Each structure stands twice: as structure tokens, then as C-alpha cells.
Amino acid sequence: MGLNRILLEYRCFPDLCSSTICFLNDSLKVHLGFLLVVIGNSLALFFIKYKHLIFSVQLSVTYTQVKEQDIPQIFQIQRLTFEKLYNKYKDESSPFNEAKESLLEKINRPNVYFYFIKKEDKIICYVCTATNDEQTKGKIGPIGIIPEYENQGLGTKAMLLVEKEFLTVKEWSLDTILQESKLTHLYSKIGYKKTGEIMPIQEGMDIIFFIKK
């Protein structure tokens, strides 16, 4: 319909045109209202599904190297972190059972490094890593996160911070429990590939190995 025709109809039938315009305005309001509801619901669902990613982006963390006097704190975080897995698998070699003396011996080994991850100066996580003498190969683990700070992307941040600390390392490795799909998915998401090696520990529990180059 051309502009001249619209103007002609408006001059000839002003009441009818005004009613039509009002109807169109009301219809437009209904459609806009419906569209806003759809958009609002979509944003709400997106936030619920990806809130952990949003929080992890906003999360600002720092890290410091652990010293001998920090062993009691590592011990405490490690017990809190691995208690649930220990109760599930009853694996006696779990980090949950590691003594303070073992941690002290480990921290004094050559090429073994422990780091605390802090949020607003509060220690909420630790990560252990070891490298070869040339620092061209490294292994990450274990990683301990205080349970109340889980699902905030801290494990990922801790690993990436360690990788950036050792820029000469060209190959990273780690292992985890095959049956813990949440952990295997996390490592795959940040570039670690399954080596194909699986080590049985006990019935219902196996260790799977990953590598990243």
C-alpha cells in the first residue's frame, strides 16, 4: 500500500484509521511484551546454566609459593578436599590419608612446587606440580580446593596459573579417577588428551592418564 493511498484513506475515514492504528499499537504492545518475556526467560536459563563460568571470569585470584611452615594448612585443605572421594572409594592411597611428614618430605624434593591460590588474601586452594631437571616436562596434581569454593572455576585457574609459571614446559601430564566424569571433563576442556593408559586400583576405581602438549 503506497503512502498516498494511506493518506487518502486517513482523510476519508479518520475514525476507522484511528481505530486501526490503536489496534495495531495494542497488538504491537502484546507482541513486544511476549518478546520481552521470552528474552527474560532465556537470559535466566543462560545464567543458571553458565553461572559458574560467569563467576570464574569475575574471580580474581593470586598465587604464592608454599613454604615449610605452610604444611599444616596444606594438610587441612587436602583432608577437606579428598574426604568425599575417600568415603566413596575407600582408597587407602588417597591424598586424604597423606601425613604431614609425607607432605614435608615432598615439598623439599627438587623440582616439586606447591602454590596457594588466594581470593582477596584468603587461601582457598593449593596446587602441586613437579618438573624434570630441564623443566621441559611437568606433572600437575594433586589440587586441593576448600569445598565451599568448588564449582567456581578455581581448578581450571590454578592449573592455568601453574602452566604460565613454567613457560619452558612443553608437555604437561596428570591423572585422575576414571569414574569421576566431572574431573575428566574438566581436564579435557582445557586441552588435556587421554593417553589411553588406564591403571586399575580396585573394583570400581581406575586411574586414567592425560597429557597436554
N, C-alpha and C positions, 0 to 999 in steps of 0.2 A: 504494500500500500504506500503510495507516494505521499510526500509531505503536503502538497497542495490539496490532495483528497482529504487528508486528515483535518486540515484547517477548514475545508469546506463543510465537512460533517460536523465539526465543532460549532461553526457559525449557525448551521441549520438546526442541529439537535443538541444544544448546550447541556440540557438536563441529562439526556441519555449518555453523552460523552463523559460528563462529570461522574455519573454513576459507574460507568465502565472503568474510569481511572481509579475511582475509590476501590472498586472490586479488585483491580489489578494490584493496587497498593496493599490491600488486605492479603491477597494471595501471595504477594512477594514477601510480606512480613512472615506469613506462615512458613514459607519455604526457607527463608533466612533463619527463622527460629529453629526449624528442624535441622538445618545445616550446622548451626552452632552447637546443637545438642550432640550431633554425630561427631563433630570435631572435638568437643569436650570429652566425650566418652573415649575416643581414640587416644587422646593425649593421656587420659587417666590410665588406660590399659598399657600404653607405652611406658609410663612412669613406673607402674607396678612391675612390669616385666624386666625393665632395664635400670631400675633404681640403683642397683649395686654398681653398674658401670658409671652412672652419673656421679655417685658419691666417690667412686675411686678416682674420677677425673678431678674432683674438687679436693680430694685428700692430699694435703701437702705433708710430706714426710722427710725426715733427715736420718742419717745413719752414722754411727760411730763404731770404731773397732773395740771389741771387748777385751778387758784385761783380767788378770787372775782374780782380782778382788770381786769381779762380777759373776763368778761361778755360782754363788747361791741364787742369784736372780735367774740365770740361765736354767739352773736346776728346777726352779719353781715354775717357770714358763713351760719347760719341757714336760713336766708332770701334768700340768693343766691341759696342754695341747694333745698329748697322746693317751690320756686316760680313757677317753671314749673308745679309741681303736683297740687299746689293750683289753678293755672289758668285752669287746666284741670278739676278738680273735684269741685272746689268752696266749699271745706270743711272748715267750719269756725273753726274747732278744729285742723286744720293743724298746725304743728310747725312754719309754715310761719307767723302765727298770734301771736305767743307767745311773750309776752312783756319782756323787760329786767328785770322787777321786778319779774316776774314768774321764770325766769332763776336764779336770785339771790336767791330766796327762795328755789329753787330746789337744787342748789349747796351746800346749808347749811343744807340740810336734812342729818340725819345719814345714813350711808351706801350708799350714792349716790356719784358717782365719774365721773368727766369729764376729758378726756385726749385730748391733742392736738397731732396730728400726724404731724411730720415735715419732710421735704425733704430739705437737705442742709440748715438747720436752718430756713427755711421758713414754716410757718404754712399753711397747705393745707387741713387739715381735723380735725374734732373732733369726739369723740365718747362718749356717755353717758352710764353708766351702774349702776345698783343697785343690792345689795345683801341682803339676810336676815342677822339677827344678827350673826348667826353662820358661815356665808359665805360658806354655802353648796349649796345654790341656787342663781342664778343670772339672771338678765334680761339685754339684750343689746338693746340700742336704746334711742333716735334717733342717727343716724350717719349723719354728715354733711360733704360734700366734695365740695370744690370750683369747679364749673362746668368745668373749663379748665383742671382739673386734673382727671376728670371722665374717666372710661374705662381703667384705668391703674392698676387695682387690689388693689386699696387703701382700698376699703370697706372690702375686704377679709383680708388684712393685719391688718387693725385696729381691726377687730373682733378677729383675732388670737392672737394679742398682748394682748388684754384685757383678753382673756381666760388664757394665760400664766401668767398674773399678779396675777390671783386669782386661784392658784393651788388647793385650798381646795374646790372650787365649783365643784360639781359633776353633776349639772343639769343646763343648760342654756336655756333660753326661749327668744323669740322675736315675734313681729308681724309686718305685713306689709299689703299693699293693695293687695287684691287677684287679681285684674285686671292687676297688674304690673308684668307680667310674667318674666321680666328681673330680678326683685328683688327676686321673689320666686325661680327662677332657681339658683341664686347666693347662697341663704341660703341652698338649697338642696345639692348643690355641695360641701359645706364644712361640711356636716354631720347633718344638721338640718332636722328633720322629721315633717311633718304636724300632728297636734294633732287631726284634724278632726273638730275642733271648728271653726266656721265662724260667724262673727258678722256683720250684715247688718248696714251700716251707712246711706246710701241714695241710691236712684235708680242709678245703675251702679257703685256702690262703696261698697265693703265689706272688712272687716279686717279678715285676716287669721292668725292663730297662729302656731308657730313652737316650737319644743323642741329638745334639744341635750343632751344626757347623755354620 
